[in-house]
Amino acid sequence: MGMYHSRPHVEDIRKMKRDGQKISMLFVSTPDEAAAAAAAGIHMLSIEGRYFDHEMRDAAGNCFVQVGLPYGGWGSFAGRPLATAEDYLRAAFHFAGLGGDAFYCAASYDIQKALCDNHLPVVGHIGLIPSYITWTGWRAVGKTADEAMRLWRHTKKLEEIGVFGAELEVVPDRVAKFLTENSSLVMLGMGAGKYADAQYLFTEDVCGYGKNHKPRHGKIYRDLGPEFQKIQDERVAAFKEYKADVDSGRYPGYEHTVPIGDAEFDIFMQAAKG
C-alpha cells in the first residue's frame, strides 16, 4: 500500500477552512467510485468502515478519507456491534492502519473524547443525524431559535472534546453560516447551504442512480440510472440465455471441452475396469 505523501492531512483541511477555500466531498462505496472521485480532484471522501480496505484506499488516491465507524446496531466491526470506547478505539486504529485519515463517530461525547484523547481525528455530526432519527424524524433541524441553540451548544461541546470536523446535515443556511464561522470545526455541509466549509453529497445523488428518496439538496449531474438499468437488463438476459443453454444441453459445446486421445482413453478404461 502506498503512503500517498501528497494527500492532504488534517492540518491541510483546517488551513483550507481558514483560507476560505471551497472543499468538495463525496460519499463513495465502491473502488470505481473512489477512483473516479480521485481522478476528478475531489478533496474528501466518506467511506463506511464495511467498505474500507486496502483496495479502497488505493483507489482513493490523494483524496482525504473519512472512514465511518459503524454506530451501535447500524453495523459491526470484527463481528460485533461497537458499544464501548474500547470497541471504537480498536475499530479506528484498525482503519487508521489501512490509511484512514479521519473517523466519523456519532457515539456519545465520552466515546468521541476517548478517540480524540488518542490523537485520532474525529468527525462528529450536527443537525439531522440518521442514527438518532427517532428523536427528530426526517426533517431539517434548527429552524426554531431553541433548536438552533441546541446545535450551537452541540458544536461547542464537540470543539471542547477535541473533535476535528462535523457533518452538518439539513440545517438552515444562516444557522450553518453562524456555526461555521464561529467554530474551529471543519463543517461538512450536506443540505446546509453554501456557507459550510465543505459541500458533501452522495455519489448516488450526483450520478442519478439513487434508489432512496432524493433529498432536497441532492443534485444530479449525470443521470446514470438508465445506463445501470440497461446493464442490469443485459446481465439478466445473459444469465437467462446461459441457463437455457444448460437446460437444453447446448452448453458446454465441443469447443468448451478438453479432448483425450482414443488410445489413452482405452488404456485408462481397461485399467479402471480391471
Solvent accessible surface area in square Angstrom, and as a share of the most:
residue,aa,sasa,rsa
1,M,107,0.48
2,G,39,0.38
3,M,132,0.59
4,Y,38,0.14
5,H,162,0.72
6,S,88,0.57
7,R,27,0.10
8,P,31,0.19
9,H,95,0.43
10,V,28,0.16
11,E,122,0.55
12,D,55,0.28
13,I,0,0.00
14,R,93,0.34
15,K,106,0.45
16,M,19,0.08
17,K,36,0.15
18,R,174,0.64
19,D,83,0.43
20,G,61,0.59
21,Q,95,0.42
22,K,152,0.64
23,I,4,0.02
24,S,36,0.23
25,M,5,0.02
26,L,26,0.13
27,F,31,0.13
28,V,1,0.00
29,S,35,0.22
30,T,57,0.33
31,P,44,0.28
32,D,118,0.61
33,E,29,0.13
34,A,0,0.00
35,A,45,0.35
36,A,63,0.49
37,A,3,0.02
38,A,31,0.24
39,A,95,0.74
40,A,78,0.60
41,G,51,0.49
42,I,36,0.18
43,H,61,0.27
44,M,0,0.00
45,L,0,0.00
46,S,5,0.03
47,I,0,0.00
48,E,53,0.24
49,G,6,0.06
50,R,181,0.66
51,Y,75,0.29
52,F,8,0.03
53,D,66,0.34
54,H,93,0.41
55,E,109,0.49
56,M,4,0.02
57,R,0,0.00
58,D,72,0.37
59,A,20,0.16
60,A,0,0.00
61,G,18,0.17
62,N,81,0.42
63,C,2,0.01
64,F,0,0.00
65,V,0,0.00
66,Q,1,0.00
67,V,0,0.00
68,G,11,0.11
69,L,5,0.02
70,P,23,0.14
71,Y,65,0.25
72,G,23,0.22
73,G,77,0.74
74,W,155,0.54
75,G,28,0.27
76,S,62,0.40
77,F,34,0.14
78,A,88,0.69
79,G,78,0.75
80,R,130,0.47
81,P,75,0.47
82,L,6,0.03
83,A,74,0.57
84,T,73,0.43
85,A,33,0.26
86,E,106,0.47
87,D,8,0.04
88,Y,5,0.02
89,L,33,0.16
90,R,122,0.45
91,A,0,0.00
92,A,0,0.00
93,F,99,0.41
94,H,86,0.38
95,F,9,0.04
96,A,37,0.29
97,G,57,0.54
98,L,23,0.11
99,G,7,0.07
100,G,10,0.10
101,D,16,0.08
102,A,0,0.00
103,F,2,0.01
104,Y,33,0.12
105,C,0,0.00
106,A,4,0.03
107,A,9,0.07
108,S,58,0.37
109,Y,84,0.32
110,D,99,0.51
111,I,17,0.09
112,Q,6,0.03
113,K,94,0.40
114,A,22,0.17
115,L,0,0.00
116,C,18,0.11
117,D,80,0.41
118,N,60,0.31
119,H,169,0.75
120,L,16,0.08
121,P,34,0.22
122,V,0,0.00
123,V,0,0.00
124,G,0,0.00
125,H,7,0.03
126,I,0,0.00
127,G,8,0.07
128,L,10,0.05
129,I,15,0.08
130,P,32,0.20
131,S,24,0.15
132,Y,67,0.25
133,I,36,0.18
134,T,113,0.66
135,W,210,0.74
136,T,42,0.24
137,G,34,0.32
138,W,178,0.62
139,R,107,0.39
140,A,30,0.23
141,V,8,0.04
142,G,2,0.02
143,K,151,0.64
144,T,82,0.48
145,A,88,0.68
146,D,109,0.57
147,E,15,0.07
148,A,21,0.16
149,M,93,0.42
150,R,135,0.49
151,L,11,0.05
152,W,52,0.18
153,R,137,0.50
154,H,40,0.18
155,T,0,0.00
156,K,84,0.36
157,K,74,0.31
158,L,0,0.00
159,E,47,0.21
160,E,135,0.61
161,I,16,0.08
162,G,42,0.41
163,V,4,0.02
164,F,6,0.03
165,G,1,0.01
166,A,0,0.00
167,E,14,0.06
168,L,0,0.00
169,E,18,0.08
170,V,35,0.20
171,V,5,0.03
172,P,38,0.24
173,D,69,0.36
174,R,196,0.71
175,V,31,0.18
176,A,0,0.00
177,K,69,0.29
178,F,97,0.40
179,L,1,0.01
180,T,7,0.04
181,E,112,0.50
182,N,69,0.35
183,S,10,0.06
184,S,67,0.43
185,L,0,0.00
186,V,0,0.00
187,M,0,0.00
188,L,1,0.00
189,G,0,0.00
190,M,9,0.04
191,G,25,0.24
192,A,1,0.00
193,G,31,0.30
194,K,140,0.59
195,Y,83,0.31
196,A,7,0.05
197,D,18,0.09
198,A,1,0.01
199,Q,78,0.35
200,Y,6,0.02
201,L,32,0.16
202,F,65,0.27
203,T,11,0.07
204,E,46,0.21
205,D,15,0.08
206,V,27,0.16
207,C,28,0.17
208,G,16,0.15
209,Y,49,0.19
210,G,33,0.32
211,K,185,0.79
212,N,110,0.57
213,H,160,0.72
214,K,98,0.42
215,P,31,0.19
216,R,237,0.87
217,H,47,0.21
218,G,8,0.08
219,K,112,0.48
220,I,76,0.39
221,Y,119,0.45
222,R,169,0.62
223,D,87,0.45
224,L,57,0.28
225,G,19,0.19
226,P,84,0.53
227,E,96,0.43
228,F,99,0.41
229,Q,91,0.40
230,K,134,0.57
231,I,94,0.48
232,Q,80,0.35
233,D,78,0.40
234,E,116,0.52
235,R,114,0.42
236,V,66,0.38
237,A,40,0.31
238,A,55,0.43
239,F,129,0.54
240,K,138,0.59
241,E,122,0.55
242,Y,128,0.49
243,K,126,0.53
244,A,46,0.36
245,D,41,0.21
246,V,74,0.43
247,D,100,0.52
248,S,69,0.45
249,G,55,0.52
250,R,157,0.57
251,Y,89,0.34
252,P,85,0.53
253,G,20,0.19
254,Y,186,0.71
255,E,136,0.61
256,H,98,0.44
257,T,79,0.46
258,V,138,0.79
259,P,103,0.64
260,I,106,0.54
261,G,48,0.46
262,D,118,0.61
263,A,71,0.55
264,E,108,0.49
265,F,86,0.36
266,D,76,0.40
267,I,108,0.55
268,F,113,0.47
269,M,63,0.28
270,Q,134,0.59
271,A,76,0.59
272,A,68,0.52
273,K,161,0.68
274,G,100,0.96
